[in-house]
Amino acid sequence: MKRTIYVLEDDADIGELINFLLTEQGYVVSVFGSIAAFKRHTEHNVLPQLLIIDVMLPDGNGLDVCREWKSADATRHVPVLVMSAYEDYRNDNRAQDADDFVGKPFDIKSFLRTVQMHFH
């Protein structure tokens, strides 16, 4: 079975880097630049096995998406990794719903270990 990851990241360069890194590790990756695009896709497609969400997005806050995802019966079992350059978000009440937090900029090896950890 393919290991599927959805990435919600509005910075095209970071999204491309994450896509490259994870694809090289054998994951099937879909990157979305907005909450709207992410929601349109998830309405009609198979759920991922991991969701990576940036906090600051052009059409909302990734922590709110995390909270919605973790409060829904259909998606609460899917691990959510939240990413932000602002460490303060690690302590935000909405971040408590996340399974993990990655600070930006991130160390590539550490990032890949964190992702891999959620598949074992």
N, C-alpha and C positions, 0 to 999 in steps of 0.2 A: 504494500500500500504506500502511495506517495505521501510524503510529509509536507503538508500544505501550510503556508504562512501568508497571512494578509498583513500588509504594512500600510499604515495610515500616516503619511509623511508629506508635507507640502513643499519641502525644499527638494527640488528635482535632483540636485547633485547628491544629497544624502540618500534619497530614495534609490537612485541608481547604484550608489555604492552598496547599500544594504542588499539590493536585489542581486548584484554581482556576487557579493560575499556568500550569501545564502544559497544561490543557485550553484555556485562552485562546490558547496557542501552537499549537494543533492536534493535540496528542498525545492518545492514548487512554490514560487513567490508571485504574488499580485500586489502591486503598489498603487495606492490611491492618494491623490493630492488634496482631496477635500472630503469632509464628512458626507456631503451629498452624494458624491461618486461612490464612496464606500457603501452607503446605505442602499443605493440603487443596485449595486452588485450583489450584496448579501441577501437581498430579497429573492433573488432568482438562482442562486448558486449554492453549492455544497459549502458547509461551514469549514473554516480552516481548523488546523490542530493547534495553532498559535496565532495570536494577534499582537502586533507591535504597533503602539500608538504614540505619536508625538503629542505633546500637550498643547502647544500653540498652533492652531490651524486657522485658515482664512475664514472659515464659516462656523467656528465654535471652539470649544475647549475639549481636548482629548480626554481629560479626566471625566467629563460628563458622559462621553461615549463609553469609557471604561465602566462607569457606574451602571449605565443602561445595559451594557453587555452582561455584566456580572449579576444583574438583578432579574434577567429574563431566564425562565426555565430552560429554553432551548439552547442558550449559549453560556450559561454560568459555568459549565464544566471546561470551557476553552480557556487555557491560560492566557493572561494579558500581561504584556511587558510594556511599561510606560517609559518614554524617553523625554528628557528635557535638559536644556543647558542650565536651567535654574534649579539648583538643589533644594530650594524651599518647597518645590512641588512634592518632593519625597514625603513631606510631613503634612501635606494637604489632606483633609479628611477624605476627599474623593479618591486620592491615590491609595488609600487603604484597601480599596477593592482590587487593586492590581496585584498580580502574583509576583511581580518583580519590577525594579526601577533601574534604568540605565542613564547615567549622566552623560551629557554631550560636552565636549567631544569624548568619544569612547575609544578605549583600547580595543583593537580588532580581535585579538585572541580572547580577551575577557568577554567581549560581546558574543562571540561564537560559542564560548563555553556556557554562557548564560542561556542562550537559545537552546543548545543541545541538552542542557539540564532538564528542560521542560518536555523532552521527548523520551525520557527514561522512567 
